[in-house]
Amino acid sequence: MSKIRLSKSSISKKEQLAVSEVLAKEYLGMGDVTHEFEIAIADYLEVNDNQVATVNTGTSALHIALSAIGIQPGDEVLVPSLTYVASFQAISALGAIPIACEVLPNTLFLDSIDVRSKITSKSKAIMPVHYASSCKGIEDIYTIATEFNLRVIEDAAQAFGSIHEGKKIGSFGDIICFSFDGIKNITCGEGGAVISSDLSVIEKIKDARLLGVIKDTEKRYLGQRSWDFDVEEQGFRYHLSNINAAIGKVQLSRIDKFRSKRQQIAKKYVTEFCSLEGIDVLDFSFSEIMPHIFVAKSSQRNELREYLLEKNIEVGIHYKPNHKLTKYKNNIELPVTDSIYEQILTLPCHYDLTDEEQDYIIESIRDFYE
Ligand SMILES: *Cc1c(COP(=O)(O)O)cnc(C)c1O
């Protein structure tokens, strides 16, 4: 068996054609295709067009959203330690302090009890992370946010296409950030988006993504530039190009297929692992979420990992907790996160994974335990 990849983009002739069309027009930067992609996202999420702003990465989505709500140096943002370093970097980029919190053992979602215990007078926002595409328990986070008057920036980088309590993630909540990087549920190559029903936030972001040039977004949609412009606020170079948006538009049109395939893979792992002592799965509804990664837990994680790598099966660990990184180390102790970090293993899950490949992965795991 040749190497089985952990994750990958799935690119058809349609994406290739869409990119070729942008190239042929020789208008590669942010323009009409970026606007069309935003409208398509709004249609998909069943929100208004003016609630959506695309950006060039998921990390910039988080950074620009935090900036738009006025996060200042010294402000505290509560975030699970068990997340990609992007969540932490987006907070510290503004001089704010990421306060590393615990996650719940069954879902690896932000632990609201720990969040509550870490709120101070400097707390300004909570950043729950939709780990492995689920936000089960997010109601508890919104309850605390309301009680303490905090903003919520959802790091939903992994959760585009997921449903929570019958509603699409992104269609409810305060501020929701998505990533469309190369391996996410849909990709632009690189890309991201911020969704909010707070239109003042989206308006700020639409200027801020173009270096703060006021109303430049509308000009760009029309293929024009601003010459006599003004700038009032700090901005960034975070807009999404026509090339990247063209890929995203096609990917979005394929999402139903992507979604059911990822769910099918996850459900098969769950069924198979039920009868296997030694390996645990997370407490998710795989009919609702669109799993970006499939994470299992094993007390023999390191041995299992070595075993699968030798069998040419690429596996991952999502993530090394941020409170263990030099930049974010302090004296904080997170025993639940530390223990989970020793157990988690991410197995291949992507649209092009074949039945044969998944059977081989499952067989190999059975062999390891038997
Ligand atoms: C992918 C990811 C990001 C960052 O998105 P990019 O588009 O890669 O910048 C942030 N947070 C989480 C949890 C992610 O998985």
PDBQT file of the ligand as one rigid body, heavy atoms in Angstrom, charges set to zero:
ROOT
HETATM    1  C1  LIG A 401      -6.547  26.007  10.392  1.00  0.00    +0.000 C 
HETATM    2  C2  LIG A 401      -6.807  26.624  11.702  1.00  0.00    +0.000 A 
HETATM    3  C3  LIG A 401      -6.580  27.985  11.941  1.00  0.00    +0.000 A 
HETATM    4  C4  LIG A 401      -5.864  28.904  10.976  1.00  0.00    +0.000 C 
HETATM    5  O1  LIG A 401      -6.370  28.936   9.707  1.00  0.00    +0.000 OA
HETATM    6  P1  LIG A 401      -5.365  29.309   8.484  1.00  0.00    +0.000 P 
HETATM    7  O2  LIG A 401      -6.295  29.506   7.350  1.00  0.00    +0.000 OA
HETATM    8  O3  LIG A 401      -4.468  28.134   8.314  1.00  0.00    +0.000 OA
HETATM    9  O4  LIG A 401      -4.639  30.532   8.872  1.00  0.00    +0.000 OA
HETATM   10  C5  LIG A 401      -6.940  28.510  13.164  1.00  0.00    +0.000 A 
HETATM   11  N1  LIG A 401      -7.482  27.755  14.113  1.00  0.00    +0.000 NA
HETATM   12  C6  LIG A 401      -7.704  26.432  13.952  1.00  0.00    +0.000 A 
HETATM   13  C7  LIG A 401      -8.327  25.651  15.050  1.00  0.00    +0.000 C 
HETATM   14  C8  LIG A 401      -7.356  25.815  12.748  1.00  0.00    +0.000 A 
HETATM   15  O5  LIG A 401      -7.554  24.513  12.583  1.00  0.00    +0.000 OA
ENDROOT
TORSDOF 0
